[in-house]
Amino acid sequence: MNKFVKKLLCGAMATAMLFGASACGNTNNNTSVGEDGSGVLRVWGINPISQPGYDQILEVDPENPTGVYSKWLIESFEEANPNIDIQLETAGWELDLNKNIMTAIAAGTQPDTMATATYTPLLSRYGHLAKLELAEEVETDLVTSLDDFCFHQGKRYAVPVTQMLFGIAINKGVLRKAGILNSDNTVAEAWVEYSPLAPKTWEDFLVICNAIKTWANGQSGENKDIGGFLNCPTSADSHVRCLAIMASAGGDFADNYGEVYLNSPANVKAYEYMRELWKSAPAGNQSVSSLGVLNAMFYEGKAAYAFMSPEEVAPIVSGGAYPNCKMEDMAWCELPNFEGVEKKGNVAVGGVLYAVLADGNNEVAAKKFIEHILSFEAQKKIFDIIGRVPVRKSVLKAIQEENTDWYKLNSYQVDPFLDESYEINKGIPVFENNTSLCWDAWNGMWQKVFTTDDDISTLLKNCHNKWVGYLAEEA
Amino acid sequence: MKREKREAAQGLAIMIPVMINFFIFTCVPLFMLFWYSFRNYNVIKKVDVFNGFDNYIKIFTTPEYTSSFTTTILMAVILTLVSVFVSFFVGLGCTKVIKKQAVLRTVWYIPSIIPVYVITQILNNMLTYDGTMNKIFEIFGMPTQDWYRSTFWMYFWIIIITAWRNIGGTSLLFIAALGSVDKNVYEAADLDGATGIRRIWYITIPLIKPMFSFIFINAFIGACQIFEPVLFISNGGPDQTTKVILYRIYDEAFWNFKLGFACALSVVTAVFISIFSILGMVVSDSDMLKIKE
């Protein structure tokens, strides 16, 4: 290779290093939009709206529920609004979404509408979200369990699109092995008063779980590892699962404005109960490193009960991949109550909210899109196609009336939204400051709950005091 | 002269894009890192105010952050020692094997090209209660381990996985260094009766000392920046005992949105690494490590 060619190649490679600089200063918010919202609508999607684009998902599996729903939603919106072209983008969830929205806000490249989660109050509090005014018939028809995340100073900044409640998944196969159920799935006589297929109280639930663990301890082979209830150790969403039991006892973590409730008698009761309940967990439950591994334990038939939904379980076990966890053996029931606590409680989980960015490029189209997601038809299809729970009461009533098999499996999380006697906790609180330090402190305390015999009220008090300190720090 | 000027101009023309790239993507971000480390900068809260040394004071007065530095240094020291010395012996072994040396080098190098996430997910499956590792323990009559609740085991696995991935690349450097040693020196040593460990200690290591120091310092700098294995294996647990400083930076930036504070943590981390690296260079150049004859 002669000198000239070598120099040319070096020069070309060196110049190529400048290509990266060509992206500097680029924003996606320069396209012009009409007063009626005509133009491009940028959407950061998350389940039930697919990300990446639905066409890519459907190429792999044409019947993928999220892909099918997203295709219908977007194509029907574009048909009704021919001048609006949806650009569906990937932005991840939780940490990925945090990073992406922060970068987008700093660079001025935020989308027009996005799925948000528990940090929605922070975005609305600091002016990143546009106010939403829904039609009255829609506003009064929405469930109110996620209002704490959707409203700020009395104004709406986000809408729920789908959400779920906790219920207890039951593997009847394990109950049969342990002698709690007969071979025909009827309840064994000794267990009738405890209602193992729908325990009324947490205390009864504990008796059943302990009995299963005692039976398993006397077994050999794979049966010796079986337990009553599948616990959730620190690395896998344990805080929201704990909240389900805390809420049942009338307890909570904190509100969205830094008021901490950890150090309460209701929480002491809940954590003392959980310490006992975790003793009935399957062998190795405490050593789980991720939610996937935890769920696999349930599919392998290692626990009779777990906090899992039909939407999670059905796709996995329907195909018969797990001989110890068959769909025909699966059942679900609502959360029990604590003795002496009359009001039924649960926790809003898996909630997906959609919001319009105040500095997005096409606020008009974004608001039209929000209306479309909340339409009766779109909400009904969330249940029919994806199997998730919609957020409009009229749709929930229609689902009740249809009384399909899927509704029967999910009644524990459809009915409470229509039952005014139910108290639904808002879910994990949003912290202004030191979110990671707060949850680190809680994780440390949570570990001690099931690895030590330390006094629960002292553990909670110490964690409470740490949280108060962290949250009181100036931002 | 004219030709020299022309060649100089050509060289400059090739260098300029590289320098522009370096300026835009290294110098400017570095400057911004220092700039924001003295500010309370939160994109979500629309806060961007100068707050002096408050960020730095908070780092050194908050036990959670100081313990992360301790964890990082401890993990880095152990990881460096394991990586470097195992790599040295792997490199030494490869140089002894004449046939199939390329195959050996490839085998040792493969782990470094497998994504960390893949390796850690396989490890996590092996560390379940009834996973491969506990089954191996059972075969040898040892009690099953609760891996994720043991700080010792989490350190062990993070270090083993990281070292295993590093050995390939590091051993290649040692192979290159060992290849530069004059074989006559070994022949002379053989005549004097120096064999085995004595040969390695009194001849090989002193002759490749500059490369050894370079590898050691580089390995330590890399080890101080350990993050992904911690994230995917222990997630900072049990009870934050493996939460290294890069994990704290990640938390502060992306959970707490405190970019200014995350920048300050990054600056302190860089300073710590620099101090230890300079110390390492000073010690390696001094007579402290001189092998006594």
HADDOCK unambig.tbl for C-alpha pairs under 7 A between the chains (distance, minus, plus):
assign (segid A and resid 10 and name CA) (segid B and resid 14 and name CA) 6.52 0.50 0.50
assign (segid A and resid 11 and name CA) (segid B and resid 14 and name CA) 4.83 0.50 0.50
assign (segid A and resid 14 and name CA) (segid B and resid 14 and name CA) 5.83 0.50 0.50
assign (segid A and resid 14 and name CA) (segid B and resid 17 and name CA) 5.54 0.50 0.50
assign (segid A and resid 14 and name CA) (segid B and resid 18 and name CA) 5.70 0.50 0.50
assign (segid A and resid 15 and name CA) (segid B and resid 17 and name CA) 5.34 0.50 0.50
assign (segid A and resid 17 and name CA) (segid B and resid 17 and name CA) 6.59 0.50 0.50
assign (segid A and resid 17 and name CA) (segid B and resid 18 and name CA) 6.46 0.50 0.50
assign (segid A and resid 17 and name CA) (segid B and resid 21 and name CA) 6.22 0.50 0.50
assign (segid A and resid 18 and name CA) (segid B and resid 17 and name CA) 6.14 0.50 0.50
assign (segid A and resid 18 and name CA) (segid B and resid 21 and name CA) 5.94 0.50 0.50
assign (segid A and resid 95 and name CA) (segid B and resid 254 and name CA) 6.16 0.50 0.50
assign (segid A and resid 95 and name CA) (segid B and resid 255 and name CA) 6.72 0.50 0.50
assign (segid A and resid 98 and name CA) (segid B and resid 254 and name CA) 5.93 0.50 0.50
assign (segid A and resid 99 and name CA) (segid B and resid 254 and name CA) 5.60 0.50 0.50
assign (segid A and resid 102 and name CA) (segid B and resid 43 and name CA) 6.25 0.50 0.50
assign (segid A and resid 102 and name CA) (segid B and resid 44 and name CA) 6.59 0.50 0.50
assign (segid A and resid 106 and name CA) (segid B and resid 43 and name CA) 6.32 0.50 0.50
assign (segid A and resid 123 and name CA) (segid B and resid 44 and name CA) 6.68 0.50 0.50
assign (segid A and resid 126 and name CA) (segid B and resid 44 and name CA) 6.81 0.50 0.50
assign (segid A and resid 126 and name CA) (segid B and resid 45 and name CA) 5.58 0.50 0.50
assign (segid A and resid 284 and name CA) (segid B and resid 129 and name CA) 4.58 0.50 0.50
assign (segid A and resid 287 and name CA) (segid B and resid 128 and name CA) 6.61 0.50 0.50
assign (segid A and resid 287 and name CA) (segid B and resid 129 and name CA) 6.55 0.50 0.50
assign (segid A and resid 287 and name CA) (segid B and resid 146 and name CA) 5.74 0.50 0.50
assign (segid A and resid 287 and name CA) (segid B and resid 147 and name CA) 6.65 0.50 0.50
assign (segid A and resid 287 and name CA) (segid B and resid 148 and name CA) 5.53 0.50 0.50
assign (segid A and resid 287 and name CA) (segid B and resid 149 and name CA) 6.81 0.50 0.50
assign (segid A and resid 288 and name CA) (segid B and resid 128 and name CA) 6.41 0.50 0.50
assign (segid A and resid 289 and name CA) (segid B and resid 124 and name CA) 6.74 0.50 0.50
assign (segid A and resid 433 and name CA) (segid B and resid 256 and name CA) 6.36 0.50 0.50
assign (segid A and resid 434 and name CA) (segid B and resid 256 and name CA) 5.72 0.50 0.50
assign (segid A and resid 435 and name CA) (segid B and resid 255 and name CA) 6.43 0.50 0.50
assign (segid A and resid 435 and name CA) (segid B and resid 256 and name CA) 5.74 0.50 0.50
assign (segid A and resid 436 and name CA) (segid B and resid 251 and name CA) 6.17 0.50 0.50
assign (segid A and resid 436 and name CA) (segid B and resid 255 and name CA) 6.31 0.50 0.50
assign (segid A and resid 436 and name CA) (segid B and resid 256 and name CA) 6.80 0.50 0.50
assign (segid A and resid 440 and name CA) (segid B and resid 240 and name CA) 6.98 0.50 0.50
assign (segid A and resid 443 and name CA) (segid B and resid 239 and name CA) 6.70 0.50 0.50
assign (segid A and resid 444 and name CA) (segid B and resid 239 and name CA) 4.74 0.50 0.50
